[in-house]
Amino acid sequence: MEKSLKKYFLFFVGPTLIAFLIAFVIPFIAGIILSFARFTTMTDISWVGFSNYVRAFSNSDFVNALKFSALFTVVSVIIINVAAFSLALLLTRGIMGTNIFRTMIFMPNLIGGIVLGYIWQFIINGFLSIFGVTITVDAKYGFWGLVILSNWQFIGYMMIIFIAGIQNIPGDIMEAATIDGAGPFTVLRKITIPLVMPSITITLFMTIANSFKMFDQNLALTAGAPGKETAMVALDIYNTFYSRVGWEGVGQAKALMFFLVVVVITLVQLTITRRKEITN
Amino acid sequence: MKKNKVFRYLLSALMAAALFGGCAKKNAVPSVYLLNFKAEIQAQWEEVAAQFTQETGIPMKVVTAASGGYEQTLRSEIAKSAPPTVFNINGPVGYKTWASYCADLKDTQLYSWLLDKSMAINSGSGVYGIPYAVETYGIIYNDAIMRKYFALPNKAVNIAGVGDIKNFATLKAVVEDMTKNKAALGIGGVFASTSFSPGEDWRWQTHLANLPIYYEYQAKNVGDLEKIELTYTKNYQNIFDLYINNSITDRKMIGSKTVGDSMSEFALGQVAMVQNGNWGWSQIAGESGNVVKPEDVKFLPIYTGVNGEETQGLCTGTENFICVNARAPAADQEASLKLLEWLFNTPAGKKNVIEKLGFVAPFSTFGPQERPEDPLVKEMFRYLDDSGLNSVAWNFPTFPSQEFKNELGAALYQYALGNKSWDDLTKETVTSWATEKAAIQ
């Protein structure tokens, strides 16, 4: 058995391994190399050391985008998770039409980001026109527009994950707690939340990563306007790469730094929430 | 059984040979691969390619980049093993990116046919990009509405028609009086929306900004500058103010308007004027419910109040330059030149250029009768043929970078909203020009 496993190891793992190499490892290494180079195309590069990293901070765009993304992430992660969890609690009570509601709330997640961005641009501009302004008049409209958009898109998805977690809680624990005299709030705090911790780990990870990396919604809704005040990091990287001659390597350097930031933040989050998980 | 096995090996060997043979063949026969810049004429290019292959036997492939995505597509395509052999660059700044890919076209027939040799992209003694389609822009106006205005008994100006508008002062007087009479004229505003939706501000930060830069270059007798003073900033403000103060759309709302909105307002007769180029004709004609007749679509130069602007014509030039890929196999480069020679010098090729692609080709091989049938192109030649007028050159290909244009666009928008003074806009633009010019080495 052992021997035949070894014999067929490459056969079974090979295709995935090759796909992983082609689609992830090689581009990633190429990306690291390019961040230290000046290039027009991948086949035509010259080494420039750390100057791309220095140039990335030659204006405040990158730092501003990081700040904007961070603020956006904090706000939208809180709202999305609280709302998704509340909806999940509501829709696991066996109310009539639960399935219809679940489907309806999940559906926005099936629409692509660019389309969503344009649709919400119409809606928000339509609403703001009552006050005679548009979404690009002030950065705070753009900020809240993005928050609304991302909430609308992700709450349903996160809710499904929470529902799965809540449904996994054994009924006897709930029953025992109720018999012991625990009120609904105590049950929520002492039983439900600790037992859905694995789901919280996942939803937090996904919302933090998604909010930080948000690109298409940002591009379609405001494209960074007014000025670059609503440009998130991914959009800033894109603009750096394509809007100046000779700045491709700088865009690459920013992308690598951005990758490290996202990795650190999500790792910290994973360790913290993992520690709180308990097995039932 | 054994025979079967042998047969099987033979078959697979044969198939492999056919596969590799196919590859070898592809390298042996020269072919053309054109990366098309204009998404709106994708189908037309495909037809042209089919006809070229049919007539010359040279295989030709056309790939069209998505609108606004040419640089991205070119970057990925040119790194492939079968890269484009013919591609576009957008002027001197684009040439900086692609210099090492552009073949020297100095000794080609195409260059010898070029009417105005100064329009080509030169570097040292070589010629690396050749313009192939001349375009023009100005203020497009609806003559029916203008005639209606000049027939008004209470008009405040004492000129008889649009033909008498020769400078900014007159234009301003007419436009402002038209705004007063907009109910009588049946329009919502004189000018179409000053579009400032994200990515839709190029008419202001590129085309309109070209005028002050053009006059500054003229005054200093140069073709490019590392640092500008924006000496004609007041003129820039004149025309921009005129646009936003006499627009169909309130200045607080322009952030939601696109170029498409502006063109449809014009096509529907809601406005009398819109700043755009001859490419806008297809948008006007294609608008459903269009009320503007082709013979009423005319051009007016963009007057800004510069001394002596009575002789100013339209802004005519190009930002599309054709390049041959210097790194493609020599035979493919030759085939590419054959395509260009076929396109711009044979009757069949020229017919395609005029009727299908709709280019106004700046080559001596085209006679005065060989022009696209389009009211705005006719207008362009009306101005070009008037020897008393000077065209404004397209200097925006020398603008430092897209980043510069984006910053200028954002500043113009903030000015329109009332959040920024014109003085600040001027200072920032001067600084941004210098830093962006320094940033691209």
Boltz contact constraints between the chains, C-beta under 6 A:
constraints:
  - contact:
      token1: [A, 40]
      token2: [B, 97]
      max_distance: 6.0
  - contact:
      token1: [A, 41]
      token2: [B, 75]
      max_distance: 6.0
  - contact:
      token1: [A, 41]
      token2: [B, 78]
      max_distance: 6.0
  - contact:
      token1: [A, 41]
      token2: [B, 79]
      max_distance: 6.0
  - contact:
      token1: [A, 42]
      token2: [B, 79]
      max_distance: 6.0
  - contact:
      token1: [A, 43]
      token2: [B, 79]
      max_distance: 6.0
  - contact:
      token1: [A, 125]
      token2: [B, 256]
      max_distance: 6.0
  - contact:
      token1: [A, 132]
      token2: [B, 252]
      max_distance: 6.0
  - contact:
      token1: [A, 133]
      token2: [B, 252]
      max_distance: 6.0
  - contact:
      token1: [A, 134]
      token2: [B, 253]
      max_distance: 6.0
  - contact:
      token1: [A, 134]
      token2: [B, 255]
      max_distance: 6.0
  - contact:
      token1: [A, 134]
      token2: [B, 256]
      max_distance: 6.0
  - contact:
      token1: [A, 136]
      token2: [B, 255]
      max_distance: 6.0
  - contact:
      token1: [A, 137]
      token2: [B, 255]
      max_distance: 6.0
  - contact:
      token1: [A, 223]
      token2: [B, 198]
      max_distance: 6.0
  - contact:
      token1: [A, 223]
      token2: [B, 199]
      max_distance: 6.0
  - contact:
      token1: [A, 225]
      token2: [B, 198]
      max_distance: 6.0
  - contact:
      token1: [A, 227]
      token2: [B, 410]
      max_distance: 6.0
  - contact:
      token1: [A, 242]
      token2: [B, 71]
      max_distance: 6.0
  - contact:
      token1: [A, 243]
      token2: [B, 402]
      max_distance: 6.0
  - contact:
      token1: [A, 243]
      token2: [B, 403]
      max_distance: 6.0
  - contact:
      token1: [A, 244]
      token2: [B, 401]
      max_distance: 6.0
  - contact:
      token1: [A, 244]
      token2: [B, 403]
      max_distance: 6.0
  - contact:
      token1: [A, 245]
      token2: [B, 96]
      max_distance: 6.0
  - contact:
      token1: [A, 245]
      token2: [B, 97]
      max_distance: 6.0
  - contact:
      token1: [A, 245]
      token2: [B, 440]
      max_distance: 6.0
  - contact:
      token1: [A, 246]
      token2: [B, 440]
      max_distance: 6.0
